[in-house]
């Protein structure tokens, strides 16, 4: 169908042309590139579109066809016997089967209990100690030679003894994980000079938790100062520019943790991670396809190797498991975004609810204040009406008690000219009073002037109980000005003699307060 990039569209079936049309409408890819991809996808449009956008992985069908047509060629591998037995999925005949990775144990350092033997006991057991040292040296030499045997031929006690023999504390003081990490970095820089390796300053368990939380790769490097290949590995491989640049690149998401097996924590890590040869490196990351929170060992790098082989091993593992971690990061980012969105929505809802509650409270308070004001105004109006009724009844009663005007022939008469206020409409009133008339009687006359002389009923009005009348005016003389206060003890004869001119003034509450 295809020859030198020229495709015969006439040879395609109707369903294939329809699939090609749908694929090119979505991806806008050239037909010369679209048809091979559709053929590899068995003309499934959805699979082809997914391969176009997400990247095309290995094709099992094409690999199977190539295996039948050509002899299998084994690519150059930088591996050792131990990793070959551990990484079963690295065998050619198992390449299509992806087995579970080894679980990455979380190593929490447990420093041994240090007990100092008394001096006398040390002297007594010195010969036994010397014999044990000689025996241990011979036995360790035997174990060293047996370690070159394959795992299938190696006795079971050999591997256990080798891992136990790794612990050579050399008198190093057991410290906290953070102090141990700082000491390792300080010793590393003293030995190899200041370098740019970003060693994690904390314990291995803390580094593992950080890689799990941040969805990153944890590269664990274990070194043994007594091993012959340690210095060449560090200088030529670990500190090579390409390895340094790759580890320091933030895009690779690598956390580097290093340890010296002479330290207790690094020794425990070596035992838990089945380290039997140095230098030892392993790459650990989340394996979401095997468990949402499972940390697995995705690559082991054991023994001395070139920078290219070391870097290739790390890159292959990252390329294999990187898409899974990217999916986890995207999922966590989506969950975090959804959580923030829900939090913002809840916060906005709470603010809106609080605003509604505040408006409702203000509305209730305003309604209550309006009701209280209305009630108060109603009560004040009712009180004013009652007061007005009582005042009117008092005026009617007091008008019935005002003494009539005496005759002109009566002795001891006081003749007064009263200038009534304009509000009363009475004008100037001239009247005679007896000299014994009190000033309070004069005030009552002015107060009830409009009621005097009116016809009263058969029943005389009664004085309202509980009412104390207050006059809303005052009476003052003209020359000299003097205010006459209403008093039942002061008579007109004492104050005015035989007569005078008086002015009746309405009392202004403001003027009364000022006075």
Steps between C-alpha positions, in 0.01 A plus 500: 500500500786732578802558284750782559240708681238467221173342612224364280180614672297301250617176653346591837163363596205725579539447874875571480441823304242606757744425784773695318264795455404502868862471612628783278209727601603468865882494472559694172787256430631435151351200324843345441555493879139428596455178299798310658381602849148381422638173366697448822178576693297245297303794354356585843451878500489535879823305549675695223392837644619393846838397357530831314440717807642281781792349310524161338628223723639164397286306251467134615379390157795656318741354757352156452528523123860619525579211734375247241683661211835579661723336749478659843783738576589565856593861566814581694419490872685637797383254761639250745406156615313626808284744302432236236342275761310787664370668185328207335313733265834593338527158330418499126246220521311686776516845339126515432413419862523778752533355848462681826796706612675429826343695785721778633521455877481802726811477713474666839842498667517310824839566657641205695523507875857586589633329808850554630653189649678544834879507478552184711264298280677629189837380633365156595339442160782645290632154390151392388456825315829455318404147395162621378664775295729249325211264434285784364778609264535149357123454476449835329771416247318177421172687461667747267603226259159331524328827409617459137279193460153541340208538736365158404828330603578725795410357845218685670710608798753669272276789390388560855855496627615736226234755585581468870868544421428832334466665837836646583424790725870572547414675827277762334266664747132428446312828439159618393404458131534874427843517665605183318400651164691820578806298602484296179481813289785662692721188465407476132607859431819456702588192296395611151486877533198734497247360256154590377332170590170584675517241778185485712575626849290257696441136570421245231147453635446874478635507144269211405201680652592818312527315169165334568332827594645706214476213245873501419774246442727412791856411397677323785880477480686280750879524519757293683829683562679164528394390153760537223254630238344769717738785417503434124122465494448829682756701304438356154131408508307671777681833460507495120345811338221310327394321819525822703290693249239226481462470879492878552240555227171579680304361205622148586350515854785315670572497873856383572579325827847376578635291783819345631454137602724565798204692642220309669219639285676438167585148614136429579401639159755268336353200681138587421577567132703176461826673417782249452741701288627856495464763371122456522226724359129446467212707369175498694167658408126459528354212299134602462417203279600267783348705782400862549749550787752226422867593468701262287862449395494568128874480427816360661846620400759278664874509464729730305375622161560777251309828525316416178380164633408647839306782343334270246373273778346793689351652185343173390328458837381860500372465143313184601338626818499874431162500318339322797636764738387778267151351512513492881618863509225604262243312707626656822505844337142447386400384848678798656333735253163342573569526873595867467195562283276331757670698775449823310139409428442412864667823606293702254187320617588570864563868419173521307318325783660735754399800287144367475495445874632851558238649266229296670625615841507863390154461352372347823666774705357769270154343521533473879620862523215616278249304708650638820491854362141454387406357837680781679331762280163335560562490874614862497191600302276307738678655797465847347132435434445382857694798629290732285180343633619532858605860435160582355321339794723690739426829322128431517528422869723800569275733305214404732711599801613844379344776714274746317612859434424729801295820467665836458365606838675217675792613711847355454464441129801458271440612144721323245545542128612170344651488153408146392725308253421517133436125491197540727337772289366679812703816458508738801289396799420737792365338816465566870624261763486509874823588677500154658500327164815289468730500202404135439136616473613757245672227297186283519293797374727542198510124436121463510408838352330348196288274723377766742136590469404181314188315599580195712294192553320406810799297615809699584821375338740304719870544535684221312695273734872460462537803273736787581438800280787704364440846355636556150529875547630754744376837623738791536471868590602759244686770690709382673493153348435235762364151449216396726532135588179302570481471877216429738667710773571821307208743451452760232470774758847422630657490154311763301321724747184646351567417135740471216566392145604139447616304197413133442783327309502149356792290628738369232667173617831612350487835677408326824804272470726799432371679808 
